[in-house]
Amino acid sequence: MALTPKRKMTEKNLAAHRRNGPQSRGAVTPEGKGRAARANLRHGFYAQQAPAVLTSLGEDPADYDRLVQSLENNLAGGLEGELVRRILRTLWMMQCAERMQDGVALKRVQTGLLMEDVLLAPRLLETEEIYERLCALCRVLNGPHPLLSAAQIRAFENGFGAAPAEAIQNLFPLLRTYGQLTAQAAEAVNENAGGESTPTLDPQQEAARRELMAATEAVVIPYSHVRERQRTECDSIRTSENIAALMAPKEDALLMQRMDDANLRRLWRLTNILFKIRNGALA
């Protein structure tokens, strides 16, 4: 069964074909037949090596004549010269393929490193800022003046942004309570800078300080671990193992590798033929 429906011919179509048929039978002269043949030329790879066909394909008939003469005069020498030329061409293609593979691998590594830097650097920067703020609070609480003013407390809370982590949010009530208990002492220290160097905290204030200090240290320790892990990840971006992983062949690299393998097989065949000719296979 045909895949395309056969065109139905009406009496009118048949009559038109009968009238037009005798008027043209196609090219009758050799020149006309040649033009008609070349009009439907698609690739000409298997065409006869006629000068007109070569010209239509953009080739120079003189090059074909020189090849014929070189083989007719010395078959072994002509084949040897042609094989040497093709071997050089194949080697050049293999070198080009290597340069393309190196270029693709380098571009892939540069892009991969940039992407990993873009992903890791902001996270590490955020962790570093949080860690430093928590450490600054610990230094104040353990220092000779463990007092926090209302302005310092607001600055500390605002430093973590609009949506801090839950563990940090849990510090805010303790921080405010400690600030309320030590507000008068903090104001007195600020007004009298030349007063006593180490303010004395009453038992309630000291208990609030210790509770706030313990809660802050409990948050600092996990952030310290996260900070070290992210630093290790940033340092490992440019290790040889990571670069090798980024250089792993992708689809385009595999295609070029197959092309390189094909060129290598072609080089092997051409070299074998050349050696056979030089060893007298055509004698």
C-alpha positions in Angstrom: 0.0 0.0 0.0 1.4 3.4 -1.0 2.1 5.9 1.8 0.9 8.8 -0.3 -2.4 8.8 -2.2 -2.1 8.5 -5.9 -3.2 11.6 -7.8 -6.4 11.1 -9.6 -6.3 12.2 -13.2 -9.4 13.7 -14.7 -10.3 13.8 -18.4 -9.3 17.4 -18.4 -5.9 16.7 -17.0 -5.4 13.8 -19.5 -6.3 16.0 -22.4 -3.9 18.7 -21.3 -1.1 16.1 -21.0 -1.8 14.7 -24.5 -1.7 18.2 -26.0 1.5 19.3 -24.2 3.4 16.0 -24.5 4.4 16.2 -28.2 5.6 19.7 -27.8 8.6 19.0 -25.6 10.6 15.7 -25.3 13.4 17.2 -23.2 17.0 17.9 -24.3 18.0 16.2 -27.5 21.6 17.6 -28.1 24.6 16.6 -26.1 25.0 20.1 -24.7 21.3 20.3 -23.7 21.5 16.9 -22.0 24.6 18.0 -20.1 22.8 21.1 -18.9 19.8 19.1 -17.8 22.0 16.6 -16.0 23.9 19.4 -14.1 20.6 21.1 -13.2 19.7 18.3 -10.8 23.2 18.0 -9.3 23.1 17.5 -5.6 26.6 16.4 -4.4 28.3 14.8 -7.4 30.5 12.7 -5.1 30.1 9.6 -7.3 29.8 11.5 -10.5 32.0 10.9 -13.5 35.1 13.1 -13.5 34.0 15.2 -16.4 35.4 18.8 -16.6 31.9 20.2 -16.6 30.9 18.3 -13.5 34.1 19.3 -11.7 33.5 22.9 -12.6 29.9 22.7 -11.3 31.2 21.4 -8.0 33.7 24.3 -7.7 36.7 22.1 -8.4 39.6 22.8 -10.7 39.8 20.1 -13.5 43.5 20.9 -13.7 44.0 19.5 -10.2 42.4 16.2 -11.3 44.5 16.1 -14.4 47.7 16.5 -12.4 46.7 13.7 -10.0 46.0 11.4 -13.0 49.4 12.2 -14.5 51.3 11.7 -11.3 49.7 8.2 -10.8 50.2 7.3 -14.5 53.8 8.3 -14.4 54.7 6.6 -11.1 51.8 4.8 -9.3 53.8 4.0 -6.1 55.3 7.5 -5.9 52.0 9.2 -6.6 50.2 7.1 -4.0 53.0 7.8 -1.5 52.8 11.5 -2.0 49.0 11.5 -1.7 49.2 9.3 1.5 51.8 11.6 3.0 49.6 14.6 2.3 46.6 12.9 3.9 48.7 11.8 6.9 49.8 15.4 7.4 46.2 16.6 7.1 45.0 14.0 9.7 47.8 15.0 12.1 46.8 18.6 11.8 43.2 17.8 12.5 44.2 15.8 15.6 46.2 18.8 16.8 43.3 21.1 16.2 41.0 18.7 18.1 43.5 18.7 21.0 43.4 22.5 21.1 39.6 22.5 21.0 39.4 20.0 23.8 41.9 22.0 25.9 39.9 25.2 25.2 36.6 23.6 26.1 38.0 22.1 29.3 39.5 25.4 30.3 36.3 27.3 29.7 34.3 24.7 31.6 36.7 24.9 34.6 36.6 28.7 34.6 32.8 28.7 34.5 32.5 26.0 37.2 34.9 27.8 39.5 33.0 31.1 39.0 29.7 29.4 39.7 30.9 27.7 42.9 32.5 31.0 44.1 29.2 32.8 43.5 27.3 30.2 45.4 29.7 29.7 48.4 31.1 33.2 48.9 27.9 35.0 50.0 27.1 32.1 52.4 30.5 32.3 54.0 30.4 36.1 54.2 27.0 35.9 56.0 28.3 33.2 58.4 31.4 35.3 59.1 29.3 38.3 60.0 27.0 36.4 62.3 29.9 34.7 64.0 31.8 38.0 64.5 28.7 39.7 66.0 28.2 36.8 68.4 31.9 36.8 69.4 31.7 40.6 70.0 28.8 40.0 72.4 30.7 37.4 74.2 33.7 39.7 74.5 31.5 42.4 76.0 29.9 40.0 78.5 33.3 38.6 79.6 35.0 42.0 79.6 35.6 44.5 82.4 32.5 46.5 81.5 29.8 43.8 80.9 27.1 46.4 80.5 24.9 47.0 77.5 23.0 50.2 76.8 19.7 50.2 75.0 21.4 51.6 71.9 23.9 48.7 71.9 21.1 46.2 72.2 19.2 47.7 69.3 22.3 47.8 67.1 23.0 44.1 68.0 19.5 43.0 67.1 19.4 45.0 63.9 22.8 43.7 62.8 21.2 40.2 62.1 18.8 41.6 59.5 15.0 41.3 59.2 14.8 37.5 59.5 17.5 36.1 61.7 17.8 32.4 62.6 15.6 31.0 65.3 18.6 30.3 67.6 19.6 34.0 67.4 16.1 35.2 67.9 16.0 33.2 71.2 18.9 35.4 72.4 16.9 38.6 72.1 14.6 38.2 75.1 17.6 37.3 77.3 19.5 40.3 75.9 16.6 42.7 76.6 16.1 41.4 80.1 19.8 41.8 80.9 19.7 45.3 79.4 16.8 46.3 81.5 18.5 45.0 84.7 21.8 46.8 83.9 20.3 49.9 82.3 20.9 52.2 85.2 24.5 50.9 85.8 25.3 51.3 82.1 24.0 54.9 82.0 26.1 55.7 85.1 29.3 54.2 83.5 28.7 56.2 80.3 28.1 59.5 82.3 31.1 58.9 84.5 33.9 57.6 82.4 36.5 58.2 85.0 34.6 56.0 87.6 35.4 52.5 88.7 36.9 50.3 85.9 34.9 47.2 86.8 31.2 47.7 87.6 29.8 45.5 90.3 26.7 43.5 89.3 24.2 42.5 91.9 23.2 38.8 92.1 20.2 39.2 89.8 22.2 41.0 87.2 25.1 38.5 87.4 22.6 35.6 87.0 21.1 37.3 83.9 24.6 37.8 82.5 25.6 34.2 83.0 22.4 33.0 81.4 22.9 35.3 78.4 26.5 34.3 78.1 25.7 30.5 78.2 23.0 31.0 75.6 25.3 33.0 73.3 28.1 30.5 73.6 25.6 27.7 72.7 24.9 29.6 69.5 28.5 30.5 68.7 29.8 27.0 68.8 27.5 25.6 65.9 28.2 28.8 63.8 31.9 28.2 64.4 31.6 24.7 62.9 29.5 26.0 60.0 32.1 28.7 59.4 35.0 26.2 59.3 33.1 23.8 57.0 32.3 26.7 54.6 35.9 27.8 54.7 37.0 24.3 53.8 34.5 24.2 50.9 35.9 27.5 49.6 39.4 26.2 49.8 38.5 23.0 48.1 37.1 24.8 45.0 40.5 25.1 43.5 41.9 21.8 44.5 43.1 19.4 41.8 40.3 17.0 42.5 37.6 19.6 42.1 39.2 20.9 38.9 39.4 17.4 37.5 35.7 16.9 38.3 34.8 20.1 36.4 36.9 18.9 33.5 34.9 15.6 33.2 33.8 15.2 29.6 30.4 16.5 28.7 28.4 15.8 25.5 30.5 18.2 23.4 33.8 16.9 24.8 32.7 13.3 24.1 31.9 14.2 20.5 35.3 15.7 20.0 36.9 12.6 21.6 35.1 10.4 19.1 36.3 12.6 16.3 39.9 12.4 17.7 39.5 8.6 17.8 38.3 8.5 14.3 41.3 10.5 13.1 43.6 8.2 15.0 42.1 5.2 13.3 42.4 7.0 9.9 46.1 7.8 10.6 46.7 4.1 11.5 45.2 3.0 8.2 47.0 5.6 6.1 50.4 4.8 7.8 49.9 1.0 7.2 49.2 1.6 3.5 52.2 3.9 3.2 54.5 1.4 4.8 53.2 -1.4 2.5 53.8 0.8 -0.6 57.3 1.6 0.6 58.0 -2.1 1.2 57.1 -2.8 -2.4 53.5 -4.0 -2.2 52.8 -2.6 -5.7 56.0 -4.0 -7.3 
